[in-house]
């Protein structure tokens, strides 16, 4: 099973890379599969690649649900 998670683009880097943030963790990902990404956009990330731009509100809702699941798992 594959899973892509939404992440906010924090900064555009050189060579088609971006710095993204998910749950306070920052990571470099490739933007080679998505055009027109800017800092502040939300993208779906899978295996180190941004694969699609997503609506910011939908991304935030999804992240909230994932955080809720993580809290339930800890209980």
Secondary structure, DSSP 8 states (H G I E B T S, - for coil): ----EEEEEEEE-STTEEEEEETTEEEEEE-TT-SS--TT-EEEEETTEEEEEE-HHHHHHHHHHHHHHHHHHH-
